[in-house]
Amino acid sequence: MFNQTTAPLAIAAMLGAAIPAHADDAPLTVAMHYTQEQAAPLIACLEDYDVDGIGAEYRQITYGDYLQTVLTGRLAGQAPDIYNVYSIWAAQMVDNGVLDPVPDDLAGFVRDGYSTGTVDAATIDGTLWGVPTEVSVYMLVSNMALLREAGFDAPPTTWDGLREVAQAVATRNAQGRTETAGFAFGQSSSGAGLVHPFYALLYSEGGKVYSDDRSEALFDSPEALAALEREAGLVRDGIADLSVDAYDFPAGGIGMIVMANWLESEIRAGFGDRFDEDVAVSQIPMGDDWRTLQYAFFMGVDSGSDRKDAAWALVEHLNTPRDGGLSCMGEMLGQLGALTASTADNAAGEAPDAFTAPFVAALEDGRAISQPNVMQASEIEGLMAQAFERAMAGEASSEAALEDLDREVEDILFEFY
Amino acid sequence: MRSRDFDPGGGGAAPWVFVSPLIAFALIFFVVPLGFSVYLSFTRWNPLGTPSWVGLKQFEYLLTRDDAFWRSVGNTFVFAFGFVALGVPLSLGLAFVFSRSRGKAVWRSIYYLPQLTNIVAIAYLWQFVLDDRYGIINRALGLTGLRGPDWLTDPVMAMVSVVLVMIWYDAGKNMLVFSAALEAVDSEIYDAATLDGAGAWRTLRSVTLPMIRPAFIFVTITSFITGMGFFALILAMTGGGPRGATEVTALYTYTMAFEDLRMGRASAGALILFVIIGVLSLLQFRALRERERRT
């Protein structure tokens, strides 16, 4: 019979049996959001990996569930050894001691071999927390067939030019609904379609989102107001329509969109043979001093891993060029059509095509500024999207929406900084 | 049989053995999670770290500083009342019509079908139907030269849309409850009413509705509770948008917990919602019972 002493012990024993401990020779686990098919080159490298009898295995966690899965996995003692961290999750993971700082020798490899803006994405309070992997940059992507039809041979380079072209391209049906959008925001549930172009405009205006010590939000700055007014003005003046989805671009229904490079495969599929002729990538239309946004993923190691040294060795192995060729990670990203900020991989890989070259140039020229790494970044971007949408829909002036946003974000920052 | 052969109240292990699975289930899935949630509501915790005690601060923030929380409470009431006010009479009407129609089993099965469908699939289906630009409804209206409403991008219409889809999804279930109640009414009572000269409306008002009042109370209260706490359809259909117009409190707390990783504040929000639902359900139950006693 169970008594008061034996019952808790029995429960503990059952729980212990349910959570297997890491064996020293168990494979190191690399958790990423890419599907098995997308990660095939990397998985091949992991299958070949064997150092002192320690191998490696791949675990896919879907992007939308990544952070939650990591959290519950850690609670259950099932954390992977290596993460692929989206930079805006990083501050929280670091603050809670989830990540291990990059060892000094590997830090040198990163700082010497990756563009500065991307290294910033993996850096929090001066400490480097991983090796950058995939990078995304925002640029103006144009459907040149629609622009030419409207009488324009080149994408605009200024905001006034963008308004003029967008107005000329846009068409509406008899009920007044948009048929072809001159310009569109890539609407999504995360709000990134409004927020990420805002960063590009804000950076081009010379503004920033937070004070250097992260204690203050700067949404009440003239630069933020100017950036939002540019976005909201498009909707208010009927030039852009919030009901238009980013995936209307591959379908040929959008003239211009400020978008990241990762949409390339969808656009290629949509445009088919006419891709090279009809799709143009150009600068953010903010004149000569334009800037844009980049965000990055980086490979980090779980601070609770009982084989951190081995895990870092695997991270280095996966990101180091092989005999002058691409690294395992570089090969995978290349096949995906994704960007890497690794100088060695960019040098070893094929020259970028006409679509990709402007994105790479923005990284190399230092025009792509990293998304800020703050605590609760995802929550803050959700608030930004709602505030911007209110201003665009005319429910609030841009000033009022930004003032409210500034207060809400400072409430969050106050908790942590 | 003498009482000593089986005496559930008379001590011994047997009764406890029989109810132990139920007690274990309740402990594991209700009591412990609820207790943990109550504890968390007094803490600040993201699951990466350890909870830190903050007393009543989460409640204070939600109730005094968080405009979005109050907006979500307002949306919750609009959604729940819309669902009950339109959904319950509709279910009753369907049950009444089908109880007198041929092939009633077929009709009931058809109207129950949405209940057998995955709620996310339903949300995506209706997104296609209601899409402002490409949706079937607005395309059909366009053919007649009419501009359809902005079903999912206008704040008011988005709430109307989710309420209507929720009713479409749930009407079949409530219709079955009403159907069972209607079938249980003795036909001789209707015969007597007819002999007394009662018409169809008088029979419905004075015979049918009083006879099925227990089912009416059950459906009203359970629909209200469902409406106050339901969010899966809204999550998949509008994500709470546009601009928070369909963000109900359950969805707001879900987002807080699993996207913003604010488990403490989300628990506090969930407890406030729990209290609101509990108090209103009690009041509703008492009011309906009171009316039943008076009649």
Interface residues (C-beta under 8 A of the other chain):
Chain A: L67 Q68 L71 T72 R74 L75 Q92 M93 D95 N96 G97 V98 N173 A174 Q175 G176 R177 T178 S189 L242 S243 V244 Q376 S378 E379 G382 Q386 E389 R390 A393 E395 D411
Chain B: N46 P47 L48 G49 R65 D132 R133 N138 L141 G142 G145 L146 R147 G148 D150 T153 G239 G241 P242 R243 G244 T255 F258 E259 D260 L261 R262
